[in-house]
Amino acid sequence: MTDIVTGQDLFDALDINSSQTLSRDEVILGLDKLHLPHDDENIDTLFAEADDDNDGMISRKEFISYAKERTHNLHLVRNIIITYS
């Protein structure tokens, strides 16, 4: 059994009202529920980077795209560290 959490899993956990979009309040409540640390700056950054259509909500598609991009960037950094260590 794996403990890997996908972007879809996290979206579902944060989407408290099952609307397929995340509001700022929903993200904050969801992160609190999951005991994940956050502050206003983190939430602002998330919405600035993930809310592609600037409607003040993060759709499932936007969230998954954002999560994939962040994961890809982490893999690139990891590969650079491995290459140069």
TAGIZI-V347572 format. One record per backbone hydrogen bond with DSSP energy under -1.0 kcal/mol. NH is the residue of the N-H (numbers start at 1). CO is the residue of the C=O. Records with the same first field share a line. If there is no record, write none. Layout:
NH->CO / CO
This chain:
10->6
11->7
12->8
13->9
14->10
15->11
16->14
18->15
22->58
27->23
28->24
29->25
30->26
31->27
32->28
33->29
34->30
35->32
36->31
43->39
44->40
45->41
46->42
47->43
48->44
49->45
50->46
51->47
52->50
54->51
58->22
60->20
63->59
64->60
65->61
66->62
67->63
68->64
69->65
70->66
71->67
72->68
73->69
74->70
75->71
76->72
77->73
78->74
79->75
80->76
81->77
82->78
83->79
84->80
